[in-house]
Amino acid sequence: MARAKFRSWHRGTREADYMIGGYFDAYHKSWDEVSLEWFEKLLDQEDVDIIAWVTKTAPTPTKFAGNMMEQMQKLNFIEIKR
């Protein structure tokens, strides 16, 4: 888990860090091994692709489609400080 947390918060852009790292922080405690494996495979993808899938500006590949991506697409886990 520690490796996944680090990789999710060190993506290279602040936008990707908030989107992917925020998702990890919000949901990782409820993940089983299959969910963690899905997330780790997602981390291997390019940030621009992940962002496009999450924002629905590009179709999500079948291997990433499902409940976890739908949860990520809600973006309700990102806290914006004003």
PLY file of the C-alpha trace (Angstrom):
ply
format ascii 1.0
element vertex 82
property float x
property float y
property float z
element edge 81
property int vertex1
property int vertex2
end_header
0.00 0.00 0.00
2.79 2.44 0.82
4.19 2.15 -2.68
0.78 2.76 -4.25
0.26 5.79 -2.02
3.61 7.26 -3.02
3.00 6.63 -6.72
-0.48 8.12 -6.55
0.76 11.38 -5.00
3.92 11.78 -7.12
2.56 11.81 -10.65
4.27 14.86 -12.05
1.43 17.36 -12.16
-0.59 18.83 -9.35
-3.86 17.99 -11.13
-2.95 14.32 -11.42
-1.69 14.23 -7.84
-5.00 15.56 -6.51
-7.10 13.33 -8.74
-5.20 10.07 -8.27
-3.76 10.68 -4.81
-7.06 12.02 -3.53
-8.83 8.94 -4.82
-6.29 6.69 -3.10
-6.62 8.53 0.21
-10.40 8.45 0.13
-10.92 4.80 -0.76
-7.86 2.60 -0.23
-8.91 1.41 3.23
-11.86 -0.46 1.72
-9.89 -2.16 -1.06
-9.24 -5.84 -1.22
-6.30 -7.34 -3.10
-8.13 -7.28 -6.45
-8.94 -3.59 -6.04
-5.36 -2.75 -5.13
-4.14 -4.68 -8.16
-6.54 -2.69 -10.40
-5.26 0.56 -8.93
-1.62 -0.41 -9.36
-2.27 -1.21 -13.02
-3.96 2.17 -13.37
-0.85 3.82 -11.92
1.15 2.36 -14.82
-0.89 4.44 -17.28
-0.09 7.93 -18.49
-1.62 10.76 -16.46
-3.24 12.35 -19.52
-5.04 9.07 -20.23
-6.23 8.63 -16.65
-7.47 12.22 -16.50
-9.32 11.78 -19.80
-11.03 8.61 -18.54
-11.96 10.17 -15.22
-13.33 13.33 -16.82
-15.03 11.24 -19.53
-13.35 13.09 -22.39
-12.09 9.74 -23.70
-13.64 6.29 -23.44
-12.37 4.18 -20.57
-10.64 0.98 -21.73
-12.52 -2.15 -20.80
-9.81 -3.29 -18.38
-10.31 -0.12 -16.30
-14.09 0.20 -16.63
-16.26 -0.75 -13.68
-17.16 0.30 -10.17
-13.79 1.73 -9.21
-13.55 3.92 -12.30
-17.16 5.04 -11.83
-16.31 5.97 -8.25
-13.25 7.86 -9.45
-15.30 9.70 -12.10
-17.49 11.26 -9.42
-14.52 13.40 -8.32
-16.24 13.96 -4.98
-13.06 13.06 -3.12
-11.10 16.13 -4.24
-11.09 18.87 -1.65
-10.62 22.35 -3.08
-9.44 24.88 -0.53
-10.64 28.42 -1.10
0 1
1 2
2 3
3 4
4 5
5 6
6 7
7 8
8 9
9 10
10 11
11 12
12 13
13 14
14 15
15 16
16 17
17 18
18 19
19 20
20 21
21 22
22 23
23 24
24 25
25 26
26 27
27 28
28 29
29 30
30 31
31 32
32 33
33 34
34 35
35 36
36 37
37 38
38 39
39 40
40 41
41 42
42 43
43 44
44 45
45 46
46 47
47 48
48 49
49 50
50 51
51 52
52 53
53 54
54 55
55 56
56 57
57 58
58 59
59 60
60 61
61 62
62 63
63 64
64 65
65 66
66 67
67 68
68 69
69 70
70 71
71 72
72 73
73 74
74 75
75 76
76 77
77 78
78 79
79 80
80 81
